Amino acid sequence: MPTRIPLLCVAAALAASGRSRADTVLVAEKPAKDLSWTVLQCVLKDLPPSSRVRLKSRDGGKEIPVQAQPEDGGLRLVWVAPALAAGSSAAWDVEVLDGKEEKGPARVEVREEGPKRTRILVDGKEIAALVHDPDQRKPYLYPIIGPNGRPITRAFPMETGVEGEKQDHPHQRSLWFTHGDVGGVDFWSETRSAGRVRQIEIERTESGPVHGRIVTRNEWLAPDGRKVLADRRTLTVYPLERGEWLLDVEIVLLASEGPVKFGDTKEGTFGIRLAETMKEERGGIIVNSRGARGMLLTWGKPAEWVDYHGKVAEDVVGVAILDHPTSFRHPTHWHVRDYGLFAANPFGYGAFYAGEKKDGSHTLPKGEMLRFRYRVYFHHGPAEKAAVERVYQGFASPPAVVPQAK
């Protein structure tokens, strides 16, 4: 592990005027590597839940969007740092204000629309929607709008008749999480003999100036209605600049009914089906964190991240999926295809290591959990220009932030 050097962090001076506190908060560690679009957090203790805060960069005084959430008798502040250079220090002044907040529309709004759909809007425009129709085989995100304002995933099978789209693999619905062998049941395909993942509750939603969040509970059902396992999903959207955005996905699987075996199959697991014009067959480019390029060199290989970029309309846009170090079997393996399928799969060793007799199956004992964490980065340009590696470093090792009295 690299040595991490604490930075100065300033906080807390009571003001005699209308402001309750004037604090300064900064990154408590100098990053070992260059970071981009890093989600930072800090808890300020002993503040009323109704407190208002203002965050400004100490370098230049620019106001930074910040989201305040009540936590443990104080407030958790969340914001996004566009860039942090390796070995550098960074500081933000925080003002904690008295008085009622004048609430306008949240920049990121999560809007529930009946029992089938929950929309995510940024500046009033939809960038994604969680489809949780009980008549469908699984929850999925559709549409997903890329940084150039156009859909970045395939429309089929949610929509038909889109010019140039192949109508293959109807189970590949935009962005989803399932697996082809869970307790002996196929949850990947959508045949009559396949299982079903049913959303049973939206636990909570959040809207705000920095992020929007949806937390759901789901159950995995065999074709005969038998419950196989349960899960809890947290989807968090962070808008960036120029239409780019981050989607953080945390999925915790719980063997609630008994032990569950996740079978060794390439048909899984956290997947996205990209727009037809982006696929490698039509000039798109696949790269991974270890320098491999193209399907033949990236399929079935372990990597910290994979990026798939290509044209949508006249623009080159891309999608990077980043696998967090705490995610199950990090670095995950990748089921990524030249026809636009792109999936993180930690179980498919039999196919990925053909001839080596490796078994990727995993049995989860009753009452225990598996945790998956991904960050999806929707960006302009190729992976190198979008600084995917720096975005990954910001996801994998965000510097701690702490308050300290002046």
C-alpha positions as CSV (number, residue, x, y, z in Angstrom):
1,M,0.0,0.0,0.0
2,P,1.3,3.5,-0.8
3,T,2.1,5.8,2.1
4,R,-0.6,8.4,2.5
5,I,0.3,11.8,4.0
6,P,-2.4,13.6,6.0
7,L,-3.3,17.1,4.9
8,L,-4.3,20.1,7.0
9,C,-8.0,20.2,7.5
10,V,-9.7,23.1,9.2
11,A,-13.1,23.4,10.8
12,A,-15.4,25.1,13.3
13,A,-15.4,28.7,14.5
14,L,-18.6,29.9,16.0
15,A,-19.7,33.2,14.4
16,A,-21.5,35.8,16.4
17,S,-23.6,37.0,13.4
18,G,-26.4,35.1,11.6
19,R,-24.2,32.3,10.5
20,S,-23.9,29.4,13.0
21,R,-20.5,28.1,12.0
22,A,-17.8,28.8,9.5
23,D,-15.9,25.7,8.7
24,T,-13.2,24.6,6.4
25,V,-13.0,21.0,5.1
26,L,-10.4,19.5,2.9
27,V,-9.0,16.2,1.6
28,A,-7.3,14.4,4.5
29,E,-5.0,12.5,2.3
30,K,-2.8,13.4,-0.6
31,P,-3.8,11.1,-3.4
32,A,-1.1,8.7,-4.5
33,K,-2.4,8.9,-8.1
34,D,-4.2,11.4,-10.3
35,L,-8.0,11.3,-9.7
36,S,-10.9,12.5,-11.8
37,W,-14.6,13.0,-10.9
38,T,-14.1,11.7,-7.4
39,V,-17.1,11.6,-5.0
40,L,-16.0,13.1,-1.7
41,Q,-17.7,13.0,1.7
42,C,-17.3,14.4,5.2
43,V,-19.4,14.3,8.3
44,L,-19.8,17.5,10.4
45,K,-21.0,16.7,13.9
46,D,-23.5,18.4,16.2
47,L,-25.4,20.2,13.5
48,P,-29.2,20.4,13.2
49,P,-30.6,18.3,10.3
50,S,-32.1,21.5,8.9
51,S,-28.7,23.3,8.6
52,R,-27.8,24.8,5.3
53,V,-24.3,24.6,4.0
54,R,-22.3,26.4,1.3
55,L,-19.1,24.9,-0.1
56,K,-16.4,26.9,-1.8
57,S,-13.0,25.9,-3.2
58,R,-10.3,27.5,-1.1
59,D,-8.3,27.8,-4.4
60,G,-10.1,30.5,-6.2
61,G,-13.3,30.7,-4.1
62,K,-15.5,29.0,-6.6
63,E,-18.8,27.7,-5.1
64,I,-19.1,23.9,-5.4
65,P,-22.5,22.0,-5.4
66,V,-22.8,20.1,-2.2
67,Q,-25.5,17.8,-0.8
68,A,-26.2,17.6,2.9
69,Q,-27.8,14.6,4.5
70,P,-28.6,14.1,8.2
71,E,-26.4,11.5,9.9
72,D,-25.4,10.6,13.5
73,G,-26.4,14.0,15.0
74,G,-24.8,16.0,12.2
75,L,-24.6,16.3,8.5
76,R,-22.9,14.3,5.8
77,L,-21.6,16.5,3.0
78,V,-21.3,14.9,-0.5
79,W,-19.7,16.6,-3.5
80,V,-17.7,15.8,-6.6
81,A,-14.1,16.9,-7.2
82,P,-13.4,17.2,-10.9
83,A,-9.6,16.6,-10.5
84,L,-7.1,15.9,-7.8
85,A,-3.5,15.6,-8.7
86,A,-1.2,13.0,-7.2
87,G,0.6,14.4,-4.1
88,S,-1.4,17.6,-4.1
89,S,-3.5,19.2,-1.4
90,A,-7.0,20.6,-1.8
91,A,-9.3,22.5,0.5
92,W,-12.9,23.7,0.6
93,D,-14.4,26.4,2.9
94,V,-17.7,25.4,4.4
95,E,-20.2,27.9,5.7
96,V,-23.0,26.4,7.9
97,L,-25.9,28.8,7.7
98,D,-28.9,29.6,9.9
99,G,-32.4,30.1,8.6
100,K,-34.8,28.2,6.4
101,E,-33.5,27.0,3.1
102,E,-35.2,28.4,0.0
103,K,-35.8,25.2,-1.9
104,G,-36.0,25.3,-5.7
105,P,-36.1,22.3,-8.0
106,A,-33.3,19.8,-7.3
107,R,-30.8,19.5,-10.0
108,V,-31.0,15.7,-9.9
109,E,-34.6,14.6,-9.4
110,V,-35.9,11.1,-8.8
111,R,-39.5,10.9,-9.8
112,E,-41.7,7.8,-9.1
113,E,-44.3,7.3,-11.8
114,G,-46.6,4.5,-10.7
115,P,-45.8,0.9,-10.1
116,K,-43.8,0.3,-13.3
117,R,-41.2,3.2,-13.7
118,T,-39.1,5.6,-11.7
119,R,-37.4,8.4,-13.7
120,I,-34.1,10.2,-13.1
121,L,-33.9,13.7,-14.4
122,V,-31.0,16.2,-14.5
123,D,-31.9,19.9,-15.0
124,G,-35.4,18.8,-15.9
125,K,-34.4,16.3,-18.6
126,E,-34.6,12.5,-18.2
127,I,-31.3,10.8,-18.4
128,A,-32.4,7.3,-17.2
129,A,-35.4,5.4,-15.9
130,L,-35.6,2.3,-13.7
131,V,-38.2,0.0,-15.2
132,H,-39.7,-2.3,-12.6
133,D,-42.8,-3.6,-14.4
134,P,-44.1,-6.6,-12.5
135,D,-45.0,-8.2,-15.9
136,Q,-41.3,-8.1,-17.0
137,R,-38.6,-10.7,-16.1
138,K,-36.3,-8.2,-14.3
139,P,-35.8,-4.6,-13.4
140,Y,-33.6,-2.7,-15.9
141,L,-32.6,0.9,-16.8
142,Y,-34.1,2.3,-20.0
143,P,-33.7,4.7,-21.6
144,I,-30.2,5.7,-20.8
145,I,-29.1,9.0,-22.4
146,G,-25.5,9.5,-23.3
147,P,-23.4,12.7,-22.9
148,N,-24.4,14.0,-26.3
149,G,-28.1,13.9,-25.4
150,R,-28.9,10.7,-27.4
151,P,-29.7,7.1,-26.2
152,I,-26.5,5.2,-25.6
153,T,-28.1,1.7,-25.3
154,R,-30.1,-0.4,-27.8
155,A,-33.9,0.2,-27.9
156,F,-34.8,-3.4,-28.7
157,P,-36.8,-5.2,-27.2
158,M,-38.4,-2.2,-25.3
159,E,-39.0,-0.6,-28.7
160,T,-39.1,-2.2,-32.1
161,G,-38.6,-0.8,-35.6
162,V,-35.6,1.3,-34.9
163,E,-33.6,1.5,-38.1
164,G,-30.4,-0.5,-38.1
165,E,-31.0,-2.4,-34.9
166,K,-30.6,-6.2,-34.7
167,Q,-33.4,-7.9,-32.9
168,D,-31.2,-10.6,-31.2
169,H,-30.9,-11.5,-27.6
170,P,-34.2,-10.0,-26.4
171,H,-33.1,-10.6,-22.8
172,Q,-30.4,-8.0,-23.1
173,R,-32.4,-5.0,-21.9
174,S,-30.3,-1.9,-21.9
175,L,-28.7,-2.2,-18.4
176,W,-29.5,-5.0,-15.9
177,F,-28.2,-7.4,-13.3
178,T,-29.0,-11.2,-13.4
179,H,-27.1,-14.5,-13.8
180,G,-27.6,-17.6,-15.9
181,D,-27.4,-20.2,-13.1
182,V,-28.6,-19.2,-9.6
183,G,-29.7,-22.2,-7.5
184,G,-30.1,-24.1,-10.8
185,V,-32.4,-21.5,-12.3
186,D,-31.6,-19.4,-15.4
187,F,-32.3,-15.8,-14.6
188,W,-30.3,-14.5,-17.6
189,S,-32.6,-15.5,-20.4
190,E,-36.3,-14.7,-20.7
191,T,-37.8,-18.0,-21.7
192,R,-40.8,-19.6,-20.1
193,S,-38.5,-21.8,-18.1
194,A,-36.4,-18.9,-16.8
195,G,-36.6,-17.3,-13.4
196,R,-37.9,-13.8,-12.6
197,V,-36.4,-11.0,-10.5
198,R,-39.2,-9.0,-9.1
199,Q,-38.9,-5.6,-7.4
200,I,-41.0,-5.7,-4.2
201,E,-40.3,-2.2,-2.7
202,I,-38.7,1.1,-3.4
203,E,-37.1,1.6,0.0
204,R,-36.3,5.2,-0.5
205,T,-35.4,7.9,-3.1
206,E,-33.3,11.0,-2.8
207,S,-33.1,14.1,-5.0
208,G,-30.6,17.0,-4.7
209,P,-28.0,19.3,-6.2
210,V,-25.2,16.6,-6.4
211,H,-26.9,13.2,-6.8
212,G,-30.1,11.3,-7.1
213,R,-30.6,7.9,-5.5
214,I,-33.0,4.9,-5.7
215,V,-32.8,2.1,-3.1
216,T,-34.9,-1.0,-3.9
217,R,-35.5,-4.5,-2.5
218,N,-36.0,-7.4,-4.9
219,E,-36.7,-11.1,-4.8
220,W,-35.5,-13.8,-7.2
221,L,-38.2,-16.3,-8.1
222,A,-38.0,-19.7,-9.8
223,P,-40.5,-20.5,-12.5
224,D,-42.7,-22.3,-9.9
225,G,-42.8,-19.2,-7.7
226,R,-40.3,-20.5,-5.2
227,K,-38.1,-17.7,-3.7
228,V,-34.4,-18.4,-4.4
229,L,-32.8,-15.3,-2.8
230,A,-33.3,-11.6,-2.1
231,D,-31.3,-8.5,-3.0
232,R,-31.0,-4.8,-2.1
233,R,-29.9,-2.4,-4.8
234,T,-28.7,1.2,-4.6
235,L,-28.5,3.2,-7.7
236,T,-26.9,6.7,-7.5
237,V,-26.5,9.2,-10.3
238,Y,-23.9,12.0,-10.3
239,P,-24.2,14.5,-13.2
240,L,-20.8,15.9,-14.3
241,E,-20.1,18.4,-17.0
242,R,-21.0,18.5,-20.7
243,G,-23.7,15.9,-20.3
244,E,-21.3,13.3,-18.8
245,W,-22.5,11.4,-15.7
246,L,-21.7,8.6,-13.2
247,L,-24.0,5.8,-12.2
248,D,-23.0,4.0,-9.0
249,V,-24.5,0.6,-8.5
250,E,-24.4,-1.4,-5.3
251,I,-26.1,-4.8,-5.2
252,V,-26.2,-7.0,-2.1
253,L,-27.4,-10.5,-2.6
254,L,-28.8,-12.3,0.5
255,A,-29.3,-16.1,0.7
256,S,-32.5,-15.6,2.6
257,E,-34.1,-19.0,1.9
258,G,-31.2,-21.4,2.1
259,P,-27.7,-21.9,0.5
260,V,-27.6,-20.8,-3.1
261,K,-25.1,-21.9,-5.7
262,F,-24.1,-19.4,-8.4
263,G,-23.2,-21.6,-11.4
264,D,-20.2,-21.4,-13.7
265,T,-21.6,-19.9,-16.9
266,K,-20.6,-17.0,-19.2
267,E,-24.2,-15.9,-19.2
268,G,-24.0,-13.1,-16.7
269,T,-24.0,-10.9,-14.8
270,F,-24.0,-7.0,-14.6
271,G,-24.6,-6.1,-18.2
272,I,-25.3,-3.3,-20.7
273,R,-26.3,-3.6,-24.4
274,L,-24.9,-0.6,-26.2
275,A,-26.3,1.3,-29.1
276,E,-25.9,-0.5,-32.4
277,T,-23.6,2.1,-33.9
278,M,-21.1,1.7,-31.0
279,K,-20.4,-2.0,-31.3
280,E,-17.0,-3.2,-32.4
281,E,-18.5,-4.8,-35.5
282,R,-19.2,-1.2,-36.7
283,G,-16.0,0.5,-35.6
284,G,-16.4,0.7,-31.9
285,I,-13.4,0.1,-29.6
286,I,-13.0,-2.1,-26.5
287,V,-10.2,-1.4,-24.1
288,N,-9.4,-2.5,-20.6
289,S,-7.4,-1.3,-17.6
290,R,-4.5,-3.6,-18.5
291,G,-3.9,-2.3,-21.9
292,A,-5.7,-4.9,-24.0
293,R,-7.8,-3.8,-27.0
294,G,-10.5,-5.5,-28.9
295,M,-12.9,-8.4,-28.1
296,L,-10.4,-11.1,-28.7
297,L,-8.0,-9.8,-26.1
298,T,-10.5,-8.5,-23.5
299,W,-13.2,-11.2,-23.5
300,G,-13.0,-13.4,-20.4
301,K,-10.0,-11.6,-19.0
302,P,-9.8,-10.0,-15.5
303,A,-9.5,-6.2,-15.4
304,E,-10.3,-3.4,-13.0
305,W,-12.4,-1.7,-15.8
306,V,-13.4,-2.0,-19.4
307,D,-14.4,0.8,-21.7
308,Y,-16.4,0.5,-24.9
309,H,-16.7,3.6,-27.1
310,G,-18.0,4.3,-30.5
311,K,-20.2,6.6,-32.5
312,V,-23.7,7.8,-31.7
313,A,-24.9,10.1,-34.4
314,E,-21.7,12.1,-35.3
315,D,-20.2,11.9,-31.8
316,V,-17.8,9.5,-30.2
317,V,-19.1,8.5,-26.8
318,G,-18.3,5.8,-24.4
319,V,-19.3,3.7,-21.5
320,A,-16.8,2.5,-18.9
321,I,-17.7,0.0,-16.2
322,L,-15.4,0.1,-13.2
323,D,-15.2,-2.7,-10.7
324,H,-14.7,-1.6,-7.1
325,P,-11.9,-3.4,-5.0
326,T,-14.5,-4.5,-2.5
327,S,-16.7,-6.1,-5.1
328,F,-17.0,-9.9,-5.1
329,R,-13.9,-11.5,-6.8
330,H,-12.3,-8.2,-7.8
331,P,-10.9,-7.7,-10.4
332,T,-13.9,-9.3,-12.1
333,H,-13.8,-11.0,-15.5
334,W,-15.6,-9.6,-18.5
335,H,-18.1,-11.0,-21.0
336,V,-17.7,-8.3,-23.6
337,R,-18.7,-8.9,-27.3
338,D,-18.2,-7.2,-30.6
339,Y,-22.0,-7.0,-31.1
340,G,-22.4,-4.5,-28.2
341,L,-22.9,-6.7,-25.1
342,F,-20.7,-5.6,-22.3
343,A,-20.9,-7.4,-18.9
344,A,-18.9,-8.0,-15.7
345,N,-19.1,-11.7,-14.8
346,P,-17.2,-13.1,-11.8
347,F,-18.5,-16.7,-12.3
348,G,-17.8,-17.8,-15.9
349,Y,-14.3,-19.4,-15.4
350,G,-15.2,-22.6,-17.3
351,A,-15.7,-20.6,-20.5
352,F,-13.1,-17.9,-19.8
353,Y,-10.3,-20.5,-19.0
354,A,-11.3,-23.2,-21.5
355,G,-9.2,-26.2,-21.1
356,E,-7.8,-25.2,-17.7
357,K,-10.5,-26.9,-15.6
358,K,-11.2,-23.8,-13.5
359,D,-14.5,-23.7,-11.6
360,G,-16.0,-20.3,-11.2
361,S,-19.1,-21.4,-9.2
362,H,-19.7,-20.1,-5.7
363,T,-22.1,-21.3,-3.0
364,L,-23.5,-18.7,-0.7
365,P,-24.5,-20.1,2.7
366,K,-27.9,-19.4,4.1
367,G,-28.1,-15.9,5.7
368,E,-24.8,-14.7,4.1
369,M,-24.4,-12.0,1.5
370,L,-22.5,-11.2,-1.7
371,R,-21.7,-7.6,-2.5
372,F,-21.1,-6.1,-6.0
373,R,-20.1,-2.5,-6.5
374,Y,-19.7,-0.8,-9.9
375,R,-19.4,2.7,-11.3
376,V,-20.6,3.3,-14.8
377,Y,-19.0,6.4,-16.5
378,F,-20.9,7.8,-19.5
379,H,-18.4,10.0,-21.3
380,H,-17.4,11.8,-24.4
381,G,-14.6,10.5,-26.6
382,P,-12.3,7.5,-26.3
383,A,-11.1,6.0,-23.0
384,E,-7.8,7.8,-23.0
385,K,-9.3,11.3,-23.6
386,A,-12.0,10.6,-21.0
387,A,-9.3,9.7,-18.4
388,V,-11.1,6.5,-17.4
389,E,-8.1,5.3,-15.4
390,R,-8.2,8.5,-13.3
391,V,-11.9,8.1,-12.8
392,Y,-11.3,4.5,-11.7
393,Q,-8.7,5.6,-9.1
394,G,-11.2,8.2,-7.7
395,F,-13.7,5.4,-7.3
396,A,-11.3,2.8,-5.9
397,S,-9.4,5.1,-3.5
398,P,-11.3,8.3,-2.8
399,P,-9.3,10.4,-0.3
400,A,-10.8,10.7,3.2
401,V,-12.1,14.1,4.2
402,V,-12.2,15.3,7.8
403,P,-13.0,18.5,9.6
404,Q,-10.5,20.1,12.0
405,A,-10.8,23.2,14.1
406,K,-8.8,26.3,13.0
